[in-house]
Amino acid sequence: MNNVSTYAEFPIRKIVVAMMGAAIIAIFLTAFFTGANAPFEHQAGQKKTGQSDEMSELAPLMARIKANPQDADALIGLAEIFSRSKDWQKSEHFWSKVVELDPKNIGAHYHRGFTLIQLERYAEAIAEYEFILQAQPESPQALYYLGAINKYGLQKPDEAKKFFQQALALKPEDRELVMAIENELAETK
């Protein structure tokens, strides 16, 4: 009787093994034909998700601003979304609104200054960083940005060097900032 059951199981095993082999071949072929594009498709999917997340944030923030034009949190949220998406015109608009509502908001001045640099409105950006230095004379970041504006925007390397040296003299604790300043000084000889 054992011989009968062994013979009966043989075709079933053969079918299962054949199906597993076919499945492995199908997986291999699918990976072979689509594998080269898979990382790019995955990244594109993430990018779309990130963009759609921002777009889903946009409508409620705009509704909040419509209901209350003085909603500083909503204005900051909008300014940040437009900064991340590099829509500098809209970013500047909303950072300016935040500064109008709260002229002492140093973070908004930093962001507005950076946005103005992107728009190549250097005189206005300089005014933002000078304002920051009046409020916080020991701000190596503001000095760094003033150096960058002078070096890259205004083509004044000697003036830029002074700002970079002042920033470094403050002995900033931010290692990335120190490295950036040192790189700028090395390139501005």
C-alpha positions as CSV (number, residue, x, y, z in Angstrom):
1,M,0.0,0.0,0.0
2,N,2.9,2.3,0.6
3,N,3.9,1.8,-3.0
4,V,0.5,3.0,-4.2
5,S,0.6,6.2,-2.2
6,T,4.2,7.0,-3.3
7,Y,3.2,6.6,-7.0
8,A,0.1,8.8,-6.4
9,E,2.1,11.6,-4.8
10,F,4.7,11.6,-7.6
11,P,2.6,13.5,-10.2
12,I,1.5,16.0,-7.6
13,R,5.1,16.7,-6.6
14,K,6.1,17.0,-10.2
15,I,3.3,19.6,-10.8
16,V,4.2,21.6,-7.7
17,V,7.9,21.6,-8.6
18,A,7.0,22.7,-12.2
19,M,4.8,25.5,-10.9
20,M,7.5,26.7,-8.5
21,G,10.0,26.7,-11.4
22,A,7.6,28.6,-13.6
23,A,7.0,31.2,-10.8
24,I,10.8,31.6,-10.3
25,I,11.3,32.1,-14.0
26,A,8.4,34.6,-14.1
27,I,9.9,36.6,-11.2
28,F,13.3,36.6,-12.8
29,L,11.9,37.8,-16.2
30,T,9.9,40.5,-14.5
31,A,12.9,41.7,-12.5
32,F,15.0,41.5,-15.6
33,F,12.7,43.6,-17.8
34,T,11.6,46.1,-15.2
35,G,14.5,46.1,-12.7
36,A,16.5,48.7,-14.5
37,N,13.7,51.3,-14.1
38,A,12.5,50.2,-10.7
39,P,14.6,52.6,-8.6
40,F,13.7,55.6,-10.8
41,E,10.0,54.7,-10.7
42,H,10.2,54.3,-6.9
43,Q,11.9,57.7,-6.6
44,A,9.4,59.3,-9.0
45,G,6.6,57.9,-6.9
46,Q,8.1,59.4,-3.8
47,K,8.5,62.7,-5.5
48,K,4.9,62.7,-6.7
49,T,3.7,61.8,-3.2
50,G,5.8,64.6,-1.7
51,Q,4.3,67.1,-4.2
52,S,0.8,65.8,-3.6
53,D,1.3,66.0,0.1
54,E,2.3,69.7,-0.3
55,M,-0.7,70.3,-2.5
56,S,-2.9,68.7,0.0
57,E,-1.5,71.1,2.6
58,L,-1.9,74.1,0.4
59,A,-5.7,74.2,0.2
60,P,-6.4,74.2,4.0
61,L,-3.7,76.8,4.6
62,M,-5.1,79.0,1.9
63,A,-8.6,78.6,3.4
64,R,-7.2,79.6,6.8
65,I,-5.7,82.8,5.2
66,K,-8.9,83.6,3.5
67,A,-10.8,83.3,6.8
68,N,-8.1,85.1,8.8
69,P,-5.4,87.0,6.8
70,Q,-3.5,87.5,10.1
71,D,-3.0,83.8,10.7
72,A,0.8,83.8,11.1
73,D,1.1,80.0,11.3
74,A,-0.8,79.5,8.1
75,L,1.4,82.2,6.4
76,I,4.6,80.5,7.6
77,G,3.2,77.1,6.4
78,L,2.6,78.6,2.9
79,A,5.9,80.3,2.8
80,E,7.7,77.1,3.7
81,I,5.8,75.1,1.1
82,F,6.7,77.6,-1.6
83,S,10.3,77.7,-0.4
84,R,10.6,73.9,-0.6
85,S,9.1,73.9,-4.1
86,K,11.4,76.8,-5.1
87,D,8.6,79.1,-6.1
88,W,10.6,82.1,-4.9
89,Q,8.0,84.7,-5.9
90,K,5.3,83.2,-3.8
91,S,7.7,82.3,-1.1
92,E,8.8,86.0,-0.8
93,H,5.2,87.1,-0.8
94,F,4.3,85.0,2.2
95,W,7.6,85.6,4.1
96,S,7.0,89.3,3.6
97,K,3.5,88.9,5.1
98,V,5.0,87.1,8.1
99,V,7.5,89.9,8.6
100,E,4.7,92.5,8.3
101,L,2.8,90.7,11.0
102,D,5.7,90.2,13.3
103,P,8.7,92.4,12.5
104,K,10.7,90.8,15.3
105,N,10.5,87.3,13.9
106,I,14.2,86.8,13.1
107,G,13.5,83.4,11.4
108,A,11.2,85.0,9.0
109,H,13.8,87.6,8.2
110,Y,16.4,84.9,7.5
111,H,14.0,83.0,5.2
112,R,12.9,86.2,3.4
113,G,16.6,87.2,3.0
114,F,17.4,83.8,1.5
115,T,14.4,84.0,-0.8
116,L,15.5,87.5,-2.0
117,I,18.9,86.1,-2.8
118,Q,17.3,83.5,-5.0
119,L,15.4,86.3,-6.7
120,E,18.7,88.2,-7.1
121,R,17.3,91.1,-5.2
122,Y,20.5,91.6,-3.4
123,A,19.9,95.1,-1.9
124,E,16.8,93.9,-0.2
125,A,18.5,90.7,1.0
126,I,21.3,92.7,2.5
127,A,18.8,94.9,4.3
128,E,17.3,91.7,5.8
129,Y,20.6,90.4,7.1
130,E,21.6,93.8,8.4
131,F,18.4,93.9,10.3
132,I,19.2,90.5,11.8
133,L,22.7,91.8,12.8
134,Q,21.1,94.8,14.5
135,A,19.0,92.4,16.6
136,Q,21.7,89.7,17.0
137,P,25.1,91.2,16.4
138,E,26.7,87.8,17.1
139,S,25.0,86.0,14.2
140,P,27.6,84.2,12.1
141,Q,24.8,83.0,9.7
142,A,23.8,86.6,8.8
143,L,27.5,87.5,8.2
144,Y,28.0,84.4,6.1
145,Y,25.0,85.3,3.9
146,L,26.3,88.9,3.6
147,G,29.6,87.4,2.4
148,A,27.9,85.2,-0.1
149,I,25.8,88.0,-1.5
150,N,29.0,90.1,-1.9
151,K,31.0,87.3,-3.4
152,Y,28.4,85.8,-5.8
153,G,25.8,88.4,-6.3
154,L,27.7,91.7,-6.3
155,Q,31.1,90.3,-7.4
156,K,32.9,92.0,-4.5
157,P,35.3,89.3,-3.2
158,D,37.2,91.7,-0.9
159,E,34.0,92.8,0.8
160,A,32.9,89.1,1.0
161,K,36.1,88.1,2.6
162,K,35.6,90.6,5.4
163,F,32.1,89.2,6.2
164,F,33.4,85.6,6.1
165,Q,36.3,86.5,8.5
166,Q,33.9,88.3,10.9
167,A,31.7,85.2,10.9
168,L,34.6,82.9,11.6
169,A,35.8,85.2,14.4
170,L,32.6,84.6,16.2
171,K,33.6,80.9,16.5
172,P,30.3,79.4,15.5
173,E,29.5,76.0,17.0
174,D,27.8,74.8,13.8
175,R,30.5,72.7,12.1
176,E,28.8,72.8,8.7
177,L,28.7,76.6,8.8
178,V,32.4,76.7,9.9
179,M,33.4,74.4,7.0
180,A,31.4,76.5,4.5
181,I,33.0,79.7,5.8
182,E,36.5,78.2,5.6
183,N,35.8,77.0,2.1
184,E,34.6,80.4,1.0
185,L,37.7,82.0,2.5
186,A,40.0,79.5,0.8
187,E,38.3,80.3,-2.6
188,T,38.4,84.1,-2.0
189,K,42.1,84.6,-1.8
